[in-house]
Amino acid sequence: MSRWQPDARERLEQAAIELFVEQGFAETTVPQITARAGLTTRTFFRHYADKREVLFAGEEIPEMAARMMAEAPEGTEPMTQILEGLRTVAATRFDPRKDEIRVRRDIVRSDPGLVERDLRKRAALSEVIRSAFVARGIWPLRAALLAETAMTLLYVSFDEWLDSDRDLFDVIEKTLAELRETIA
Amino acid sequence: MSRWQPDARERLEQAAIELFVEQGFAETTVPQITARAGLTTRTFFRHYADKREVLFAGEEIPEMAARMMAEAPEGTEPMTQILEGLRTVAATRFDPRKDEIRVRRDIVRSDPGLVERDLRKRAALSEVIRSAFVARGIWPLRAALLAETAMTLLYVSFDEWLDSDRDLFDVIEKTLAELRETIA
């Protein structure tokens, strides 16, 4: 076995997810994960800070959101910007990985610490969007509402998407129509 | 000093908040709090599980929300129900305690663990509202949107309220008008 493992990260992730599903998140240890992946714990910790990070690392959605927000042409309507952002993230990060994300959701739901980590992730993404709108000159209250609306659309649509065979952005568009009607 | 301290809880809370402000949340210990309050650590732990709980206990807002949701007359429009709920909570739990809540906000912001606890509180309240609407026969997607909208209105208005001399529900009504315009 060569020291350089180009696929180490993927092997660790696959082994971890398998074990989380088979025996539970709390019951799974890093040595069990590395044993199944045929790698050392040293390699594990080169890629992940702890076993929780296997479920949250590598998504880079806040970075992607920050980039998209900064690159949108000046004068783009804020809601258009949000919808175009959600469309891109849905098509590139969510739809192609639906089965995997479904498994991940069930693991996260099973553990209060993971649910908490997920809430922090949501708050961090909201903050990225809010501050990017402020940087574009949007009034703070409206920037906060735009960010919260983006998170509501994404999170409320998420379960419906996972439990259906539709594309995420289709669900998001329907959710927005429903939101408009709800608060009208 | 009599063994029965009718005001022990208030004295502990006041001592804790003073110390959190003076020397920081992380640096404050339970023995310091009880020394300042002139009470024993045993008394402290009869009232609070840990020092963090001093900032979060006694609010009972989820219980209040659940009760109000269950008691609303049948056929009440869901958005009316949310606004009436927010009006009551704002007038009874927020406006009379504004100075105290402002101090509390600054303490919470200073500590990532407290921010996390606050996010969990928000998620728990959203879940109470969502499931109460489902119990009243509202379609799940709409119930989730109603709950998220209630939380958005409350949380986005919160800072603006604390930084102004207006009543919370006035700010909430303005935030709703702004939200309608934002997603129109």
Interface residues (C-beta under 8 A of the other chain):
Chain A: P78 M79 V115 E116 L119 R120 A123 L141 R142 A144 L145 L146 E148 T149 T152 Y155 V156 E160 T175 L176 E178 L179 R180 T182 I183 A184
Chain B: P78 M79 V115 E116 L119 R120 A123 L141 R142 A144 L145 L146 E148 T149 T152 Y155 V156 E160 T175 L176 E178 L179 R180 T182 I183 A184
